[in-house]
Amino acid sequence: GLTCALLARCSPRPLFLRWAYLLCKKLVEQSNRNPHVSGFYKVLTQCMILLQRYDYFGHAREQPAACPSPEQHSSDSPEQPAEPAPAFSEVQACVAMLQRFLRLCASRCHEYK
């Protein structure tokens, strides 16, 4: 209820993306320890919705770019500083962790049929 609503409405993008992997990891750990507590699944679902909205998972498909050379930076164009993208390896690790977790959840659901 309230946690999911706050997470969906009050999530500052840069801060959320910086802590996304750790938050998802802790939620997965807690839901594995307490598989019958639906609140962990609900919060993790909201996190994944926000990560998809912020194109976090899109970074897993991209190869890390090489550092731009000083010549590529133009001092003539005043640009806003870009948000730092999540580390490529961190995004891949998060995707792999969530895939394993979702497979585990699917196997648990299959056991109860």
Helices and strands as residue ranges (DSSP letters): H 2-9, H 13-33, H 38-53, H 58-61, G 70-72, H 88-111
